[in-house]
C-alpha cells in the first residue's frame, strides 16, 4: 500500500529534476514510468486507491512543474537563462513619462507630411501626431484638437474647412 504512494512521490520529484537538469527527456521518461507503475500497483489494491493516485498525478504534476518553473529564475545558476527587461532609450523614457494632455489646444508646425500620421513640432519638441484623414504639407500650422493617451489629433489651421 505504501509502495504506490512512494512511486508517485518519486515521479513528482523526478519531474522537478527534469526542470533543473538537462536530460533531453530521459528524466521525463523515468518520471512517467514511476508514475505509471505506482498507478498500476494502486489499482491492484483497489480501484478507488488507483483513481485517487491518478487524480494526484493529474493535479500534482502540473502543480510541481509550475512551482519548479517559478523557482528556476531565482536560483543562481539559472539567472543567465532569462532575459532582463530592456533598458529604455531617452526618447522612449520621455514618451512614457510625459502625458500628452498638456498639448490640447496648442498650435505647432508640421515637420513631416501628415498622411495622415507624421511629426509636428510643439514648443520645439517633436510629437507624433495624426489628422482626421486630411493630408497636411510640411511647414503648415496645425492645432491639437484631441488627445487620447499618447494619440494626438491635429487639424491644419491654414486652409482648414
Residue, then its C-alpha position, 0 to 999 in steps of 0.5 A: x500500500x505504501x509502495x504506490x504512494x512512494x512511486x508517485x512521490x518519486x515521479x513528482x520529484x523526478x519531474x522537478x529534476x527534469x526542470x533543473x537538469x538537462x536530460x533531453x527527456x530521459x528524466x521525463x521518461x523515468x518520471x512517467x514510468x514511476x508514475x505509471x507503475x505506482x498507478x498500476x500497483x494502486x489499482x491492484x489494491x483497489x480501484x478507488x486507491x488507483x483513481x485517487x493516485x491518478x487524480x494526484x498525478x493529474x493535479x500534482x504534476x502540473x502543480x510541481x512543474x509550475x512551482x519548479x518553473x517559478x523557482x528556476x529564475x531565482x536560483x543562481x545558476x539559472x539567472x543567465x537563462x532569462x532575459x532582463x527587461x530592456x533598458x529604455x532609450x531617452x526618447x522612449x523614457x520621455x514618451x512614457x513619462x510625459x502625458x500628452x494632455x498638456x498639448x490640447x489646444x496648442x498650435x505647432x508646425x508640421x515637420x513631416x507630411x501628415x498622411x495622415x500620421x507624421x511629426x509636428x513640432x510643439x514648443x520645439x519638441x517633436x510629437x507624433x501626431x495624426x489628422x482626421x484623414x486630411x493630408x497636411x504639407x510640411x511647414x503648415x500650422x496645425x492645432x491639437x484638437x484631441x488627445x487620447x493617451x499618447x494619440x494626438x489629433x491635429x487639424x491644419x489651421x491654414x486652409x482648414x474647412 
